[in-house]
Amino acid sequence: MELLLGKQYKVVSDERQYILQTLRVTKESKLTLVENIGKEKWVDLGYFRKLSEVLKAAGDQVVLDNKELPVIIEKLKEIQIEINKITNLLELRLLVEVEDDAN
């Protein structure tokens, strides 16, 4: 499973855990290869057992990554929209499963 949370964060999962990732751009340094400078990559921020825990951590990470209040508010709104979409899909899926079981 892969869930995008706004433009900068995503959640990936396997059979055991949920992983919060952030999008980073490779910056120039002494050890960086020239061809990698400016490339985007997803970096793991944390590992969680429950979806609710990783979604809470995503909100916390937005606050840690940004210093300006308007930016924080906008990113939290983006994440909340994605969380609402996920919740609605899960509720719909559960409703379909319950109806299938009833028939």
TAKA-V790085 format. One record per residue. N is the residue number from 1. RES is the residue in one small letter. PHI is phi in whole degrees, -180 to 180 (none if undefined). BURIAL is b if it has 9 or more other C-alpha atoms within 8 Angstrom, else e. Layout:
# TAKA-V790085
n:N res:RES phi:PHI burial:BURIAL
n:N res:RES phi:PHI burial:BURIAL
This chain:
# TAKA-V790085
n:1 res:m phi:none burial:e
n:2 res:e phi:-139 burial:e
n:3 res:l phi:-121 burial:e
n:4 res:l phi:-83 burial:b
n:5 res:l phi:-118 burial:b
n:6 res:g phi:74 burial:b
n:7 res:k phi:-96 burial:e
n:8 res:q phi:-110 burial:e
n:9 res:y phi:-129 burial:b
n:10 res:k phi:-151 burial:b
n:11 res:v phi:-117 burial:b
n:12 res:v phi:-119 burial:b
n:13 res:s phi:-145 burial:b
n:14 res:d phi:-129 burial:e
n:15 res:e phi:-70 burial:e
n:16 res:r phi:-117 burial:e
n:17 res:q phi:-156 burial:b
n:18 res:y phi:-111 burial:b
n:19 res:i phi:-120 burial:b
n:20 res:l phi:-88 burial:b
n:21 res:q phi:-126 burial:b
n:22 res:t phi:-127 burial:b
n:23 res:l phi:-88 burial:b
n:24 res:r phi:-123 burial:e
n:25 res:v phi:-108 burial:b
n:26 res:t phi:-69 burial:b
n:27 res:k phi:-102 burial:e
n:28 res:e phi:-72 burial:e
n:29 res:s phi:-154 burial:e
n:30 res:k phi:-63 burial:e
n:31 res:l phi:-97 burial:e
n:32 res:t phi:-84 burial:b
n:33 res:l phi:-71 burial:e
n:34 res:v phi:-57 burial:e
n:35 res:e phi:-69 burial:e
n:36 res:n phi:-93 burial:e
n:37 res:i phi:-64 burial:b
n:38 res:g phi:89 burial:e
n:39 res:k phi:-78 burial:e
n:40 res:e phi:-91 burial:e
n:41 res:k phi:-148 burial:e
n:42 res:w phi:-91 burial:e
n:43 res:v phi:-117 burial:e
n:44 res:d phi:-69 burial:e
n:45 res:l phi:-107 burial:e
n:46 res:g phi:-173 burial:e
n:47 res:y phi:-122 burial:b
n:48 res:f phi:-137 burial:b
n:49 res:r phi:-87 burial:e
n:50 res:k phi:-120 burial:e
n:51 res:l phi:-62 burial:e
n:52 res:s phi:-61 burial:e
n:53 res:e phi:-69 burial:b
n:54 res:v phi:-71 burial:b
n:55 res:l phi:-69 burial:b
n:56 res:k phi:-65 burial:e
n:57 res:a phi:-64 burial:b
n:58 res:a phi:-62 burial:b
n:59 res:g phi:-63 burial:b
n:60 res:d phi:-62 burial:e
n:61 res:q phi:-67 burial:e
n:62 res:v phi:-58 burial:b
n:63 res:v phi:-65 burial:b
n:64 res:l phi:-69 burial:e
n:65 res:d phi:-82 burial:e
n:66 res:n phi:-127 burial:b
n:67 res:k phi:-103 burial:e
n:68 res:e phi:-96 burial:e
n:69 res:l phi:-56 burial:e
n:70 res:p phi:-60 burial:e
n:71 res:v phi:-66 burial:b
n:72 res:i phi:-60 burial:b
n:73 res:i phi:-62 burial:e
n:74 res:e phi:-63 burial:e
n:75 res:k phi:-68 burial:b
n:76 res:l phi:-65 burial:b
n:77 res:k phi:-63 burial:e
n:78 res:e phi:-60 burial:b
n:79 res:i phi:-66 burial:b
n:80 res:q phi:-63 burial:e
n:81 res:i phi:-61 burial:e
n:82 res:e phi:-66 burial:b
n:83 res:i phi:-62 burial:b
n:84 res:n phi:-62 burial:e
n:85 res:k phi:-62 burial:e
n:86 res:i phi:-63 burial:e
n:87 res:t phi:-60 burial:e
n:88 res:n phi:-62 burial:e
n:89 res:l phi:-64 burial:e
n:90 res:l phi:-66 burial:e
n:91 res:e phi:-65 burial:e
n:92 res:l phi:-64 burial:e
n:93 res:r phi:-63 burial:e
n:94 res:l phi:-64 burial:e
n:95 res:l phi:-62 burial:e
n:96 res:v phi:-65 burial:e
n:97 res:e phi:-65 burial:e
n:98 res:v phi:-66 burial:e
n:99 res:e phi:-65 burial:e
n:100 res:d phi:-65 burial:e
n:101 res:d phi:-67 burial:e
n:102 res:a phi:-70 burial:e
n:103 res:n phi:-88 burial:e
